Amino acid sequence: MKYYIIAGEASGDLHGSNLIKALKIKDPNAHIRCWGGDLMQKAGGQLAKHYKEMAFMGFLEVIMNLGTISKAIKYCKEDIKTFDPDQLIFIDYSGFNLRIAKWAKQAGFHTNYYISPQIWASREGRIKDIKRDIDHMYVILPFEKDFYEKKHGYPVNFVGHPLIDAIDNREEIDATEFKKQSGLHPTKPIIALLPGSRKQEVQKMLTVMLSVVPDFTDYQFVIAGAPSLDDEFYLPFLKNPQVNFVSNQTYNLLTISHAALVTSGTATLETALFKVPQVVCYKANWFSYQIAKRIITLKYISLVNLIMDKEVVTELIQNDLTSKNVKNELSKILDGPFRDQQLEAYSALESKLGGKGASTKAASLIVENA
């Protein structure tokens, strides 16, 4: 069969690559074309467009790039028509994917959504579009099944979280050798900085995160470079000898980290699954934040707290993201009872996520539902 997959950012590229691998096992004759990144291409997908061309963050940035987005939507529709897939698969990236889904359903394509749009967080009314345009939904968070089925009468499949597989399948590293190759201090404990994957958010986050470096001289800080950004972009943030950088090696970095400052998003869950205590940070531009706080109805912004339905990790959002607050909260997780409480909660979190095999389960259902 022919499959067309659309993912729009680094996390989607990761999960899309594992889905491609699983599809090729379930369907040895699979022909796959995709929007994604290097990982999806390496897994065997024919790349139609790279997600780096569509990496816009926040309401204001999207508005400023509406022309580019409009051209991409037009191109995507034409490309799908030309490829004529048996199965169309959307991965997250709801602003773009739901628009394509509306057209695709009307055009007669069979639609699947893997990694649900977060309508439980904002604009819940989009459930009408999902019911109309998506034939099969595969969700990865335990509370999403009840949200869709009990609250909205829309059947979905809970397949577990693909991060468990991605982390479990990683290659083991030699910590000493990794530090040596990366130019890190051999004995100083590491505080990982995960500032996001888009230029605007990285600039905002690192400015605050790095402001506390002088307060923790017994530690080395290491910035995790995102695959969506060139290494040169990070050079202005590396002037302090206490700050280091590794590119596209976040999992290896988390494996050897003592604590982390993490921008809200998938990275908060990744950090938890690596059992690294963290402080969650987020700050948008004023305009985007004013819109977001009026439409987002959640108590928390981090996946860790959302899944556990309580505050496991401290969230410093917008005006609370100050150097003073970062210093205080980071100090709490370096040693002591708050650190121990986080680590204990991480174990309970993992058990809630459904175990291994999310990509395989999703691929099996997609093939079976053809």
MARVO-920756 format. One record per residue: residue in three letters; x, y, z of N, C-alpha, C in turn; residue number from 1. Coordinates in steps of 0.02 Angstrom, whole numbers. Atoms other than C-alpha are relative to their C-alpha. Layout:
BEGIN
ATOM residu    n_u    n_v    n_w   ca_u   ca_v   ca_w    c_u    c_v    c_w num
ATOM    ALA      X      Y      Z      X      Y      Z      X      Y      Z NUM
...
//
This chain:
BEGIN
ATOM residu    n_u    n_v    n_w   ca_u   ca_v   ca_w    c_u    c_v    c_w num
ATOM    MET     42    -60      0      0      0      0     43     62      0   1
ATOM    LYS    -34    -65      0     47    183    -16    -24     41     60   2
ATOM    TYR     14    -39    -60     57    292    140     30     70     -8   3
ATOM    TYR    -25    -69      1     73    481    150     -4     26     72   4
ATOM    ILE     -4    -20    -71    130    547    321     20     73      4   5
ATOM    ILE    -17    -70    -10    133    728    379     18     13     73   6
ATOM    ALA    -24    -21    -66    238    781    530     34     67     -9   7
ATOM    GLY    -22    -68     10    290    959    563     55     26     45   8
ATOM    GLU    -52    -24    -44    428    967    693     45    -58     21   9
ATOM    ALA    -50     51    -16    574    871    772    -32    -60     34  10
ATOM    SER     30     57    -35    467    764    888    -42    -41    -48  11
ATOM    GLY     39     37     50    351    719    744     45    -40    -46  12
ATOM    ASP    -48     35     42    502    671    640     24    -64     36  13
ATOM    LEU    -22     58    -39    560    554    780    -54    -54      0  14
ATOM    HIS     54     49     -4    391    470    803    -20    -25    -69  15
ATOM    GLY     15     20     68    359    469    616     50    -52    -26  16
ATOM    SER    -51     47     23    523    378    586    -13    -70     29  17
ATOM    ASN     15     65    -31    476    241    709    -63    -31    -29  18
ATOM    LEU     60     25     31    304    227    631     16    -28    -70  19
ATOM    ILE    -20     25     66    383    208    458     32    -68      6  20
ATOM    LYS    -33     65    -10    493     67    522    -51    -54     15  21
ATOM    ALA     51     49    -19    342    -20    598    -45    -16    -60  22
ATOM    LEU     42     12     59    237      3    439     35    -46    -50  23
ATOM    LYS    -37     40     48    375    -74    334      4    -73     22  24
ATOM    ILE      1     69    -25    374   -227    447    -70    -31    -11  25
ATOM    LYS     68     25      8    184   -244    443    -20     -6    -74  26
ATOM    ASP     16      0     71    176   -206    257     65      6    -40  27
ATOM    PRO    -65     -1     34    338   -256    167     -1     37    -67  28
ATOM    ASN      5    -35     64    273   -176      7    -19     74      8  29
ATOM    ALA     19    -69    -13    240     -8     89     42     49    -40  30
ATOM    HIS    -32    -55     35    279    145    -16    -20     63     37  31
ATOM    ILE     16    -54    -47    292    297     96     30     66    -23  32
ATOM    ARG    -21    -68     14    300    482     54    -19     42     60  33
ATOM    CYS     12    -35    -64    310    609    194     24     72      1  34
ATOM    TRP    -25    -64    -24    327    783    264     31    -16     68  35
ATOM    GLY    -32     16    -63    454    768    404     72     24      0  36
ATOM    GLY    -69    -21     -5    640    768    430     49    -55    -17  37
ATOM    ASP    -53     47     17    804    674    419    -15    -70     25  38
ATOM    LEU     13     66    -29    746    532    531    -51    -39    -41  39
ATOM    MET     51     33     40    591    494    428     29    -21    -68  40
ATOM    GLN    -32     16     64    694    500    269     47    -60      8  41
ATOM    LYS    -47     55    -13    825    384    344    -38    -66     11  42
ATOM    ALA     40     60    -13    687    262    397    -31    -28    -63  43
ATOM    GLY     26     26     64    632    246    216    -55     40    -30  44
ATOM    GLY     51    -42     28    510    387    186     29     45    -55  45
ATOM    GLN    -20    -46     53    521    487     24    -22     70     21  46
ATOM    LEU     14    -65    -31    533    666     87    -28     50    -51  47
ATOM    ALA     32    -50     43    413    791      7     19     71     21  48
ATOM    LYS    -20    -65    -27    458    938    121     29    -10     69  49
ATOM    HIS    -32      5    -66    571    960    273    -36     46     49  50
ATOM    TYR     35    -39    -50    492   1021    434     35     66     17  51
ATOM    LYS    -37    -62    -14    629   1154    452    -29     59    -38  52
ATOM    GLU     28    -53     40    540   1252    317    -65     28     29  53
ATOM    MET     65    -19    -28    384   1265    426      3      9     76  54
ATOM    ALA     -9     -4    -72    454   1295    601    -18     69     27  55
ATOM    PHE     24    -63    -26    347   1440    660    -30    -11     69  56
ATOM    MET     21      8    -69    308   1467    844    -45     58     21  57
ATOM    GLY     43    -51    -28    164   1561    925    -46     33    -49  58
ATOM    PHE     52    -31     42     15   1658    859     29     55    -45  59
ATOM    LEU    -27    -56     38    113   1812    804     44    -25    -58  60
ATOM    GLU    -45     26     51    245   1712    710    -39    -33    -57  61
ATOM    VAL     42     32     51    111   1611    620    -32     53    -45  62
ATOM    ILE     32    -53     39     20   1770    567     50     33    -48  63
ATOM    MET    -52    -32     42    183   1844    501     21    -44    -59  64
ATOM    ASN    -22     46     53    212   1690    393    -59    -34    -35  65
ATOM    LEU     59     29     30     36   1660    328      9    -15    -75  66
ATOM    GLY    -11     12     71     94   1675    148     38    -65    -13  67
ATOM    THR    -40     61      6    223   1538    168    -43    -61     16  68
ATOM    ILE     43     55    -20     97   1427    257    -52    -15    -53  69
ATOM    SER     51      9     52    -35   1455    124     28    -37    -61  70
ATOM    LYS    -32     34     57     86   1404    -14     15    -73     16  71
ATOM    ALA    -16     69    -21    136   1249     86    -63    -43     -1  72
ATOM    ILE     63     37      1    -46   1196    106    -20    -17    -71  73
ATOM    LYS     17     13     71    -76   1214    -81     45    -54    -29  74
ATOM    TYR    -46     50     25     80   1115   -121    -15    -69     28  75
ATOM    CYS     15     63    -32     34    980      4    -59    -35    -32  76
ATOM    LYS     59     29     31   -137    953    -72     16    -28    -69  77
ATOM    GLU    -19     23     67    -65    940   -247     44    -62      3  78
ATOM    ASP    -46     56     -7     70    821   -188    -37    -64     21  79
ATOM    ILE     41     57    -21    -57    708   -102    -39    -28    -60  80
ATOM    LYS     38     22     58   -164    703   -258     44    -38    -50  81
ATOM    THR    -45     33     48    -15    658   -366     22    -69     26  82
ATOM    PHE    -23     63    -29     45    521   -246    -57    -50      7  83
ATOM    ASP     61     41     -6   -133    456   -218      9    -57     50  84
ATOM    PRO    -13     52    -50   -103    363    -54    -63    -40     19  85
ATOM    ASP     54     40    -28   -208    221     15    -17     23     71  86
ATOM    GLN      9    -23    -69   -183    291    190     36     67      9  87
ATOM    LEU    -30    -65    -17   -153    471    243      6      3     76  88
ATOM    ILE    -13      3    -72    -74    486    415     26     68     24  89
ATOM    PHE    -20    -64    -30    -63    647    517     33    -14     68  90
ATOM    ILE    -34      6    -64     60    662    662      3     69     33  91
ATOM    ASP      0    -63    -38     23    802    787    -10     59    -47  92
ATOM    TYR     -3    -57     47     50    975    704    -70     20    -23  93
ATOM    SER     72     -4     14   -136   1012    716    -20     60    -43  94
ATOM    GLY     20    -59     38   -143   1188    643      2    -13    -75  95
ATOM    PHE     -8     17     70    -82   1123    476    -40    -62    -18  96
ATOM    ASN     29     65     18   -144    944    481    -76      0     -2  97
ATOM    LEU     73      1      1   -325    979    523    -27     36    -62  98
ATOM    ARG     21    -33     63   -336   1096    373      6    -48    -59  99
ATOM    ILE     -9     50     54   -267    961    259    -52    -55      7 100
ATOM    ALA     48     54    -12   -381    832    340    -70     17    -27 101
ATOM    LYS     66    -21     25   -538    932    297     -4     -9    -75 102
ATOM    TRP     -1      7     73   -489    938    114      6    -73    -20 103
ATOM    ALA    -14     69     18   -426    758    111    -62    -44      7 104
ATOM    LYS     60     40    -10   -586    685    182    -51     13    -56 105
ATOM    GLN     45    -18     55   -690    779     54     23    -28    -67 106
ATOM    ALA    -28     26     62   -572    718    -82     -1    -76     -3 107
ATOM    GLY      8     73      1   -603    537    -31     59    -40     27 108
ATOM    PHE    -57     37    -28   -440    493     57    -17    -28     69 109
ATOM    HIS      9     33    -64   -434    377    207     46     32     51 110
ATOM    THR    -39    -41    -45   -375    479    357     12    -32     68 111
ATOM    ASN    -21     25    -65   -280    426    513     36     56     38 112
ATOM    TYR    -36    -50    -40   -217    536    656     37    -36     56 113
ATOM    TYR    -43     31    -51    -71    474    762     32     56     41 114
ATOM    ILE    -19    -54    -46    -33    583    914    -50     57     -8 115
ATOM    SER     59    -43      6   -193    680    939     16     75      7 116
ATOM    PRO     -2    -72    -15   -212    869    925    -21     11     73 117
ATOM    GLN     14     -9    -71   -216    936   1102    -62     43     11 118
ATOM    ILE     62    -38     -7   -397    992   1096    -25     -1     72 119
ATOM    TRP     17      1    -71   -411    946   1280     33     59     36 120
ATOM    ALA    -34    -57    -29   -297   1095   1311    -31     66    -23 121
ATOM    SER     29    -62     26   -378   1226   1199    -43    -14    -60 122
ATOM    ARG     45      4     58   -513   1251   1068    -31    -70     -7 123
ATOM    GLU     31     66     -2   -608   1095   1116    -52     -9    -55 124
ATOM    GLY     50      4     53   -736   1137    983     25    -33    -63 125
ATOM    ARG    -27     33     58   -617   1062    856    -19    -74     -4 126
ATOM    ILE     23     69      1   -690    893    904    -48    -12    -58 127
ATOM    LYS     46      7     57   -823    926    771     38    -13    -65 128
ATOM    ASP    -41     10     59   -689    938    638     31    -70     -1 129
ATOM    ILE    -32     66     -5   -603    780    700    -51    -55    -14 130
ATOM    LYS     52     50     13   -765    680    701    -17     -2    -74 131
ATOM    ARG     19     -4     71   -801    739    524     56    -23    -46 132
ATOM    ASP    -55      7     48   -627    724    448     48    -57     14 133
ATOM    ILE    -48     52    -17   -531    586    539    -35    -67      8 134
ATOM    ASP     30     66     -3   -575    404    510     23    -39     62 135
ATOM    HIS    -27     38    -56   -461    333    645     50     43     39 136
ATOM    MET    -44    -39    -44   -375    416    794     38    -47     46 137
ATOM    TYR    -43     40    -43   -227    340    888     31     47     51 138
ATOM    VAL    -22    -47    -51   -194    428   1054     56    -31     42 139
ATOM    ILE    -60     23    -35    -37    418   1161      2     18     74 140
ATOM    LEU      3    -18    -70    -88    492   1328    -61    -34     32 141
ATOM    PRO     54     40    -29   -195    390   1449    -65     37     10 142
ATOM    PHE     63    -36    -13   -321    527   1488    -36     19    -64 143
ATOM    GLU     32    -19     63   -356    559   1303    -56    -48    -20 144
ATOM    LYS     52     48     19   -457    400   1281    -67     17     33 145
ATOM    ASP     62    -21    -34   -584    453   1413    -26     66    -27 146
ATOM    PHE     21    -65     26   -585    629   1345    -40     -8    -64 147
ATOM    TYR     34      9     64   -633    573   1170    -62    -44      6 148
ATOM    GLU     55     48      0   -744    425   1210    -55     17     49 149
ATOM    LYS     51    -13    -51   -833    471   1371    -30     70     -7 150
ATOM    LYS     24    -68      3   -845    658   1346    -31     17    -68 151
ATOM    HIS     22    -20     67   -869    666   1157    -27    -56    -43 152
ATOM    GLY     30     55     38   -928    494   1102     36    -16    -65 153
ATOM    TYR    -41     13     60   -786    475    977     50    -55     16 154
ATOM    PRO    -44     56    -17   -698    305    980     72     11    -24 155
ATOM    VAL    -71     -7     17   -508    308    982     37    -62     26 156
ATOM    ASN    -43     53    -24   -366    185   1010     58     29     40 157
ATOM    PHE    -58    -20    -40   -242    212   1152     56    -50    -14 158
ATOM    VAL    -54     45     20    -77    141   1090     62      5     45 159
ATOM    GLY    -58    -11    -42     41    201   1227     43     56    -28 160
ATOM    HIS    -40    -57     21    174    335   1215     63    -22    -38 161
ATOM    PRO    -58     22     40    306    317   1076     67     20     29 162
ATOM    LEU    -64    -18    -31    438    402   1183     32    -59     37 163
ATOM    ILE    -27     57    -37    455    243   1285     42    -44    -47 164
ATOM    ASP    -38     39     49    509    149   1128     62     37    -23 165
ATOM    ALA    -56    -39     24    620    290   1067     58      0     50 166
ATOM    ILE    -51      0    -53    712    295   1233     28    -70     10 167
ATOM    ASP    -21     69    -11    718    107   1253     45    -25    -57 168
ATOM    ASN    -38     24     59    789     82   1076     65     38    -12 169
ATOM    ARG    -60    -39     12    929    209   1093     63    -42     12 170
ATOM    GLU    -64     34    -11   1110    153   1085     29     23     66 171
ATOM    GLU    -32    -16    -63   1196    144   1253     65     38    -13 172
ATOM    ILE    -62    -38      9   1341    264   1276     47    -13     59 173
ATOM    ASP    -50      0    -53   1502    262   1375      5     72     25 174
ATOM    ALA      4    -69    -26   1482    415   1488     68     35     -3 175
ATOM    THR    -66    -30      0   1669    445   1504     21     21    -70 176
ATOM    GLU    -20    -14     69   1698    436   1317    -43     56    -30 177
ATOM    PHE     45    -52     25   1546    544   1278     22     69     25 178
ATOM    LYS    -23    -64    -28   1608    681   1396     64     23    -34 179
ATOM    LYS    -64    -17     31   1781    673   1319    -11     26    -71 180
ATOM    GLN     12    -20     69   1717    684   1140    -38     66     -5 181
ATOM    SER     40    -61      1   1598    826   1185     34     58     34 182
ATOM    GLY    -36    -54    -33   1729    928   1277    -27     18     68 183
ATOM    LEU     30    -13    -65   1641    913   1444     50    -16     56 184
ATOM    HIS    -41     14    -58   1722    915   1616    -12    -72     22 185
ATOM    PRO      9     72    -15   1752    733   1668    -37    -15     65 186
ATOM    THR     30     16    -65   1687    748   1847    -55     48     23 187
ATOM    LYS     52    -47    -23   1579    903   1867    -70    -24    -20 188
ATOM    PRO     68     21     18   1393    856   1875    -31     49    -50 189
ATOM    ILE     27    -37     57   1291    914   1726    -71     24     14 190
ATOM    ILE     68    -27      4   1140   1029   1721    -15     10    -73 191
ATOM    ALA     18     -4     71   1060   1004   1551    -48     58    -12 192
ATOM    LEU     45    -54     20    977   1151   1464    -35    -21    -65 193
ATOM    LEU     40     19     58    837   1103   1344    -45     58    -17 194
ATOM    PRO     36    -63     11    779   1271   1274    -51     -1    -57 195
ATOM    GLY     49      3     54    665   1209   1134     32    -11    -67 196
ATOM    SER    -24     16     67    681   1189    947    -12     54    -51 197
ATOM    ARG     12    -55     46    626   1354    870     41     61     21 198
ATOM    LYS    -46    -55    -15    736   1508    859    -28     47     52 199
ATOM    GLN     28    -49    -46    616   1624    948     -1    -24     72 200
ATOM    GLU      4     25    -69    590   1512   1099     69    -14     29 201
ATOM    VAL    -68     14    -24    773   1460   1111     32     64     25 202
ATOM    GLN    -30    -64    -20    828   1642   1119    -29     24     67 203
ATOM    LYS     32    -21    -63    701   1682   1256     21    -43     58 204
ATOM    MET    -14     46    -55    735   1527   1358     73      3     23 205
ATOM    LEU    -70      2    -19    924   1527   1353     22     64     36 206
ATOM    THR    -18    -62    -33    935   1709   1404    -12     -5     75 207
ATOM    VAL     16      8    -71    851   1667   1570     38    -58     30 208
ATOM    MET    -34     59    -27    924   1493   1593     73     14     16 209
ATOM    LEU    -71    -11     -9   1102   1552   1571     16     54     53 210
ATOM    SER    -11    -53    -50   1079   1697   1692     17    -28     69 211
ATOM    VAL    -14     28    -66   1095   1577   1839     65    -39      3 212
ATOM    VAL    -62     39      2   1257   1495   1784     50     21     54 213
ATOM    PRO    -49    -20    -51   1368   1602   1900    -18    -22     71 214
ATOM    ASP     22     21    -67   1265   1541   2049     13    -73     14 215
ATOM    PHE    -10     72     -9   1311   1358   2022     68    -20    -27 216
ATOM    THR    -68     10     25   1500   1352   2002     24    -72      6 217
ATOM    ASP    -21     70     -8   1512   1170   2056    -29    -45    -56 218
ATOM    TYR     32     38     54   1412   1117   1902     22     26    -68 219
ATOM    GLN     -8    -23     69   1434   1124   1714    -68     -2    -34 220
ATOM    PHE     63     -6     36   1289   1179   1605     11    -20    -73 221
ATOM    VAL     -8     24     69   1264   1095   1437    -65     12    -39 222
ATOM    ILE     58    -15     43   1146   1161   1302    -10    -58    -48 223
ATOM    ALA     18     52     48   1056   1028   1201    -22     34    -65 224
ATOM    GLY     16    -31     64   1059   1088   1021    -54    -40    -37 225
ATOM    ALA     55     33     36    901   1050    921     20    -15    -72 226
ATOM    PRO    -17     16     69    913    963    752    -27     50    -51 227
ATOM    SER     30    -48     46    806   1101    676     41     64     -7 228
ATOM    LEU    -40    -61      0    940   1234    710     73    -16    -14 229
ATOM    ASP    -71      8     14   1117   1254    645     41     14     63 230
ATOM    ASP    -42     -9    -58   1257   1243    772     22     72      9 231
ATOM    GLU    -23    -69     -4   1312   1420    729    -49     45     37 232
ATOM    PHE     51    -40    -34   1149   1487    799     15      5     75 233
ATOM    TYR    -10      2    -72   1205   1439    975     64     35     23 234
ATOM    LEU    -65    -28    -19   1377   1522    970     -4     59     48 235
ATOM    PRO      3    -57    -46   1322   1685   1056    -14    -20     73 236
ATOM    PHE     17     22    -68   1266   1582   1207     56    -40     33 237
ATOM    LEU    -55     43    -25   1434   1495   1232     61     39     22 238
ATOM    LYS    -56    -43    -19   1541   1637   1296     27    -17     69 239
ATOM    ASN    -21     19    -66   1549   1572   1475     32    -70     -2 240
ATOM    PRO    -34     65      3   1676   1429   1494    -36    -54     41 241
ATOM    GLN     38     48    -40   1556   1348   1618    -58    -30    -40 242
ATOM    VAL     55     22     43   1432   1323   1474     27    -37    -61 243
ATOM    ASN    -20     40     57   1452   1187   1344    -60    -14    -45 244
ATOM    PHE     53     11     50   1352   1127   1194      9    -68    -32 245
ATOM    VAL      0     61     41   1306    962   1113    -56      6    -51 246
ATOM    SER     49     -8     53   1213    954    949    -36    -65    -15 247
ATOM    ASN     41     57     20   1069    835    916     17    -64     39 248
ATOM    GLN    -16     58    -43   1117    721   1062    -35      7     67 249
ATOM    THR     36    -13    -62    984    762   1190     -6    -62     43 250
ATOM    TYR      7     61    -41    957    581   1243     65    -20     33 251
ATOM    ASN    -65     15    -30   1142    552   1270     15     48     57 252
ATOM    LEU    -11    -49    -53   1151    712   1370    -42    -15     62 253
ATOM    LEU     44     15    -58   1002    666   1480     24    -62     37 254
ATOM    THR    -25     61    -32   1080    497   1513     51     14     55 255
ATOM    ILE    -53    -14    -48   1222    580   1608    -12     64     41 256
ATOM    SER     14    -63    -34   1134    734   1679    -25    -10     72 257
ATOM    HIS     21      1    -70   1104    772   1863    -67     36      9 258
ATOM    ALA     62    -39     -2    963    898   1834     -7     36    -66 259
ATOM    ALA     12    -33     64    886   1000   1694    -48     58      7 260
ATOM    LEU     47    -54     12    801   1162   1646    -30    -12    -68 261
ATOM    VAL     32     25     61    673   1118   1513    -57     45    -22 262
ATOM    THR     55    -37     28    562   1218   1398    -61    -46     -7 263
ATOM    SER     61     40      2    382   1157   1408    -11    -32    -68 264
ATOM    GLY     12     37     61    338   1026   1278     16    -73     10 265
ATOM    THR    -17     72     -4    382    846   1238     62    -11     42 266
ATOM    ALA    -63      8    -37    553    874   1317    -11    -10     75 267
ATOM    THR     12     10    -72    476    880   1491    -13    -74     15 268
ATOM    LEU     14     71     -9    413    703   1469     63    -42    -12 269
ATOM    GLU    -62     35     13    577    644   1393     47      4     60 270
ATOM    THR    -43     -9    -58    673    716   1540    -23    -44     58 271
ATOM    ALA     27     42    -54    557    626   1662     14    -74    -11 272
ATOM    LEU    -12     70     15    577    460   1573     74    -19      7 273
ATOM    PHE    -71     12    -13    766    479   1589     16      7     74 274
ATOM    LYS     -7     -6    -73    738    505   1776     47     57     19 275
ATOM    VAL    -40    -60    -15    816    679   1777    -45     53     32 276
ATOM    PRO     40    -53    -30    742    805   1901      4     64    -41 277
ATOM    GLN      3    -57     46    687    963   1810    -41     58     27 278
ATOM    VAL     43    -59     -8    617   1138   1817    -25     17    -70 279
ATOM    VAL     30    -14     65    497   1178   1675     -4     76     -9 280
ATOM    CYS     -3    -72     15    518   1349   1593    -39     15    -64 281
ATOM    TYR     32    -21     63    412   1441   1467    -15     75      1 282
ATOM    LYS     15    -71      8    399   1619   1404    -10     16    -73 283
ATOM    ALA     15    -19     69    314   1676   1244      2     76     -7 284
ATOM    ASN      6    -72      6    305   1849   1169    -68     22     29 285
ATOM    TRP     58    -25    -37    175   1959   1252    -65    -13    -38 286
ATOM    PHE     61      8     40     49   1950   1109    -24    -73      0 287
ATOM    SER     18     71      2     53   1760   1094    -25    -24     68 288
ATOM    TYR     19     22    -67     42   1738   1282    -70     25     18 289
ATOM    GLN     66    -27    -15   -110   1852   1297    -55    -41    -34 290
ATOM    ILE     49     42     34   -202   1747   1168     -3    -69     32 291
ATOM    ALA     -3     68    -26   -144   1580   1239    -35     -7     67 292
ATOM    LYS     28      8    -67   -197   1613   1417    -76      8      0 293
ATOM    ARG     73     -7      6   -373   1654   1356    -33    -62    -30 294
ATOM    ILE     31     59     31   -397   1491   1261     23    -66     29 295
ATOM    ILE    -24     61    -31   -295   1364   1359    -30     -7     69 296
ATOM    THR     40      9    -61   -396   1291   1502     32    -48     50 297
ATOM    LEU    -32     50    -42   -268   1177   1585     29     30     64 298
ATOM    LYS    -32    -20    -62   -202   1184   1763     76      2     -8 299
ATOM    TYR    -73      6      9    -27   1138   1701     18      5    -74 300
ATOM    ILE    -22     -1     69     76   1157   1544     47    -58    -17 301
ATOM    SER    -47     55     14    199   1013   1564    -37    -67     -2 302
ATOM    LEU     31     65      7    152    837   1510      7    -41     64 303
ATOM    VAL    -10     37    -63    224    768   1672    -56     15     49 304
ATOM    ASN     53    -18    -47    101    864   1780    -69    -17    -27 305
ATOM    LEU     65     16     29    -44    838   1659    -17    -73      8 306
ATOM    ILE     12     72     -4    -24    650   1657    -11    -21     73 307
ATOM    MET      6     18    -71     -2    639   1846    -57     37     34 308
ATOM    ASP     55    -40    -28   -140    768   1875     18     31     67 309
ATOM    LYS    -24    -35    -59    -36    854   2008     67     32    -17 310
ATOM    GLU    -64    -34     14    117    965   2020     58    -44     24 311
ATOM    VAL    -60     40    -13    266    848   2009     61     42    -12 312
ATOM    VAL    -56    -44     17    383    972   1926    -24     73      2 313
ATOM    THR     17    -71     -4    385   1160   1956     -1     31    -70 314
ATOM    GLU      8    -34     63    324   1265   1810      9     75     10 315
ATOM    LEU    -11    -72     -2    393   1440   1788    -22     28    -68 316
ATOM    ILE     32    -22     62    281   1523   1659     -2     76     -4 317
ATOM    GLN      4    -71     17    294   1697   1581     32     43     54 318
ATOM    ASN    -29    -47    -48    318   1826   1720     34    -35     59 319
ATOM    ASP    -33     39    -53    368   1689   1844     68    -25    -21 320
ATOM    LEU    -65     23     24    516   1644   1734     51     57      8 321
ATOM    THR    -51    -49    -17    646   1754   1818     63    -35     24 322
ATOM    SER    -63     29    -23    827   1726   1863     -5    -23     73 323
ATOM    LYS      7     17    -71    783   1727   2048    -39    -65      9 324
ATOM    ASN     40     60     -7    648   1595   2029     34    -62    -28 325
ATOM    VAL    -36     57     28    753   1484   1917     54    -23     49 326
ATOM    LYS    -52     17    -48    895   1491   2043    -29    -38     59 327
ATOM    ASN     30     32    -59    781   1446   2189    -26    -70    -16 328
ATOM    GLU     30     64     16    691   1304   2101     53    -51    -22 329
ATOM    LEU    -54     45     20    849   1231   2025     37    -25     62 330
ATOM    SER    -33     20    -62    929   1228   2197    -37    -57     35 331
ATOM    LYS     40     51    -34    785   1122   2262      8    -70    -29 332
ATOM    ILE     -2     66     31    810    982   2137     72    -28     -7 333
ATOM    LEU    -68     24      3    999    968   2151     14    -50     55 334
ATOM    ASP     -9     45    -57    987    880   2318    -58     11     49 335
ATOM    GLY     51    -10    -50    860    849   2455    -66    -33    -15 336
ATOM    PRO     64     35      5    680    793   2478    -40     14    -63 337
ATOM    PHE     38    -15     60    605    884   2328     26    -39    -60 338
ATOM    ARG    -30     41     53    726    795   2213    -24    -72      6 339
ATOM    ASP     22     69    -12    680    628   2291    -74     -9    -18 340
ATOM    GLN     72      4     16    494    664   2271    -10     -2    -76 341
ATOM    GLN      6      1     73    515    701   2086     18    -69    -28 342
ATOM    LEU    -22     65     26    610    540   2055    -50    -55     16 343
ATOM    GLU     51     50    -18    479    438   2147    -61      7    -45 344
ATOM    ALA     59    -11     42    339    517   2046     13    -22    -72 345
ATOM    TYR    -17     21     68    432    480   1883    -16    -74    -12 346
ATOM    SER     14     71      7    415    294   1914    -74    -13    -10 347
ATOM    ALA     72      7      7    227    309   1935    -23     25    -68 348
ATOM    LEU     17    -29     65    219    416   1778     11    -51    -56 349
ATOM    GLU    -16     48     53    302    284   1670    -50    -57     -4 350
ATOM    SER     48     55     -1    180    150   1725    -67     20    -30 351
ATOM    LYS     64    -24     27     35    259   1668      1      5    -76 352
ATOM    LEU     -7    -15     72    101    276   1490    -12    -60    -46 353
ATOM    GLY     22     56     42     54    102   1431     54    -47    -25 354
ATOM    GLY    -52     48     20    222     16   1407     25     10    -71 355
ATOM    LYS    -34     -4     65    319    -19   1249    -48    -17    -57 356
ATOM    GLY     35     23     60    259    -41   1071    -50     46    -31 357
ATOM    ALA     49    -47     28    162    117   1027      2      2    -76 358
ATOM    SER     -6     -4     73    229    127    849    -25    -63    -33 359
ATOM    THR     22     64     28    198    -57    817    -76     -7      4 360
ATOM    LYS     72      4     -9     21    -47    886    -35     46    -51 361
ATOM    ALA     30    -47     47    -19    106    782      5    -25    -72 362
ATOM    ALA    -10     26     68     55     31    623    -46    -58    -14 363
ATOM    SER     44     58      9    -43   -131    648    -73     22    -12 364
ATOM    LEU     69    -24      7   -207    -36    667    -10     36    -67 365
ATOM    ILE      6    -35     64   -173     74    516     -5    -49    -58 366
ATOM    VAL      2     51     53   -139    -78    407    -67    -38      2 367
ATOM    GLU     62     37     -8   -289   -172    477    -61     40    -21 368
ATOM    ASN     58    -42     15   -406    -24    452     -3     23    -73 369
ATOM    ALA     -1    -21     70   -360     -2    269    -61    -26    -38 370
//
